[in-house]
Amino acid sequence: MAATKITLLSHGPIRVEGDFELCDPEGRAFGLGEKTTLYLCRCGLSEKKPLCDGHHKPAGFTDAACAREL
């Protein structure tokens, strides 16, 4: 499986792809089936958190998500 790649999409969600596990605060893994790509909410408006459901679009969420030194 490919290494994990996390991409901040401009004006949208966070794309996570590759070999990863998504866990809750107690360390319990979400059942991902065979999924190798997920989109995580960045705007806080999703009704399916932590997953993106597209609510950022009608809300006008904007963030260019440009790379920089951390």
Secondary structure, 3 states (H helix, E strand, C coil): CCCCEEEECCCCCEEEECCCCCECCCCCECCCCCCCEEEECCCCCCCCCCECCCCHHHHCCCCCCCCCCC
